Amino acid sequence: MAVFSSPSSSVVTVVLLLLSSVVSVPAVLDFDKCVALRFAPPPPPTDDPEAIRSARLRDMLCRDMERVIYLPYRGTGKHSPQYLAALKKLDIFKNNDYALDYFLRNHELPPPPSPSPSRCHFVQILDFQKIYIYIYKFLNSTFRQRERERMSGAGKVVCVTGASGYIASWIVKLLLDRGYTVKGTVRSLSDPKKTDHLLSLHGAKERLQLFEANLMEEGSFDSVVDGCEGVFHTASPVLLESSNPQDELIKPALKGTQNVLCSCAKVPSIKRVVLTSSMASVAFNNRPRSPDVVIDETWFSDPVYCEESKLFYHLSKTLAEDAAWKFARENGIDLVTINPGWVFGPLLQPTLNLTSEAALNLIKNGPDGAVYRYVDVRDVALAHILAYEVSSASGRYCLVGTVTNSSEAVNILRKLYPALKLPERLVWAFYDDRLEDGKPTEPLYQVSKKKAESLGIHFTPLEVTLRDTVESLKEKNFLQF
Ligand SMILES: NC(=O)c1ccc[n+]([C@@H]2O[C@H](COP(=O)([O-])OP(=O)(O)OC[C@H]3O[C@@H](n4cnc5c(N)ncnc54)[C@H](OP(=O)(O)O)[C@@H]3O)[C@@H](O)[C@H]2O)c1
């Protein structure tokens, strides 16, 4: 990063004149907040006089901007520690991890220039200007957006059931960041592993209250949802194997959802309930899958198919969602469901949940050849909040960023982390021929993103999710390399 100072008004005027012909210029340019941008790596030395001229002009402009940072394109890999450190030094991001995270996850540079002879030697300069203006606008709108978002929950009280869970912890974090007062339920208040990470979140001291509640106890949620405007019902057992699926999975999922909704029906202040359902209640039926098939919100899992296939977790989620829709219709509850795929991404809680453990197993044991519907936990949490805040939100929202084979996920990890020495084939495949050494065992298909995108979700690239999962597992000492 290079830092420059002392803006020169003549260059600023030139810049504005140039800009006004290409892009719409904000009425007032606040140069104190401007950040110029150059591509990394800087262009190689050249003999071309046009390139030299452009480079000189560009350097001159850089010199006259307060700060110059080098930005990689979004999603082009890991941000270097130097780059992150440079960004953190900017006033705009100081002590504001939320804005920085938002920027890193959302900034996207304008498309590369289309060469036009009429723009001759200004081409590079003009494109540079566009980028400069883009960053300026982005930061300004980030500020505005952050303020809007921060205000969106001020004075509002909402409830999150199963608050200590993997997805719920992120929902609580984002809600607190937006100014909401959160009433979270946990099964046991005396287990610090379930509460400490929540109590240490920014804003928790002032605006987070935790309560004990159990899905299996009728009326357990009555006092917690009382006085709330919104309820996020995430609590449900997440187990893929069970010796007693009725008691361990189906009853808590189904009865628990009915219990929570029953409590909500008694509270007139509740405007909407957002239920964490799953792709498990969308995609599991006898319908054929192929690369042309697009699974969307009109699909429903078939309980008979789930039971016959011994997919009891899928059965529990299908029955729970079905019961929720029925109860909501009969009791006039405004219900929205979020149906995430296989959720990966950084952990806030200190223990492994099922999918983080699956990520760890993928790294240790290699791919199993199955197709997964990957989605980032931060996108899932945000979708819950948008489903509550966007008044036009309704129905179900499939939430899947990437459908791919687990061997592809391992390939990405191998490129990101050569030091991990990931296995080429599933360790168990040595004993089980059906697993075909991690090669695809089922066809690919698609999951529609339309509805989720209409809610305002920009899916995090799988590379970023996998990288952040590994970093988080490493940071929490589940992974050493
Ligand atoms: N992870 C995924 O890939 C994924 C995908 C789609 C949908 N989902 C759904 O997302 C929700 C959260 O899952 P997660 O991945 O975040 O898993 P998680 O970390 O295991 O969270 C599950 C939560 O449910 C709570 N819970 C379970 N049984 C309960 C009971 N009888 N009474 C009260 N609370 C109970 C757990 O409480 P304790 O902490 O006390 O155990 C925990 O807080 C679930 O509804 C799950 O079906 C997850």
The ligand as an ORCA input file, in Angstrom:
! r2SCAN-3c Opt
* xyz 0 1
  N     -26.147    -26.859      9.434
  C     -26.814    -27.099      8.317
  O     -26.218    -27.485      7.314
  C     -28.303    -26.864      8.244
  C     -28.883    -26.880      6.981
  C     -30.234    -26.635      6.861
  C     -30.988    -26.390      7.976
  N     -30.413    -26.398      9.204
  C     -31.281    -26.125     10.361
  O     -30.746    -25.027     11.077
  C     -31.102    -25.125     12.447
  C     -29.858    -24.961     13.276
  O     -28.935    -25.960     12.928
  P     -27.359    -25.815     13.175
  O     -26.691    -26.321     11.990
  O     -27.068    -24.452     13.648
  O     -27.123    -26.904     14.288
  P     -26.798    -26.808     15.850
  O     -25.625    -25.974     16.075
  O     -26.754    -28.216     16.307
  O     -28.067    -26.087     16.439
  C     -29.229    -26.764     16.808
  C     -29.888    -26.002     17.924
  O     -31.124    -26.630     18.279
  C     -31.179    -26.743     19.694
  N     -31.994    -27.875     20.118
  C     -31.941    -29.145     19.721
  N     -32.849    -29.873     20.393
  C     -33.455    -29.028     21.255
  C     -34.477    -29.165     22.236
  N     -35.051    -30.331     22.498
  N     -34.869    -28.067     22.928
  C     -34.297    -26.876     22.701
  N     -33.336    -26.680     21.796
  C     -32.926    -27.747     21.085
  C     -29.742    -26.960     20.103
  O     -29.606    -26.650     21.454
  P     -28.339    -27.155     22.289
  O     -27.266    -26.214     21.941
  O     -28.779    -27.061     23.692
  O     -28.049    -28.545     21.841
  C     -29.022    -25.995     19.182
  O     -29.036    -24.696     19.716
  C     -31.797    -26.455     12.601
  O     -33.188    -26.228     12.544
  C     -31.349    -27.244     11.375
  O     -32.280    -28.230     11.015
  C     -29.075    -26.625      9.373
*
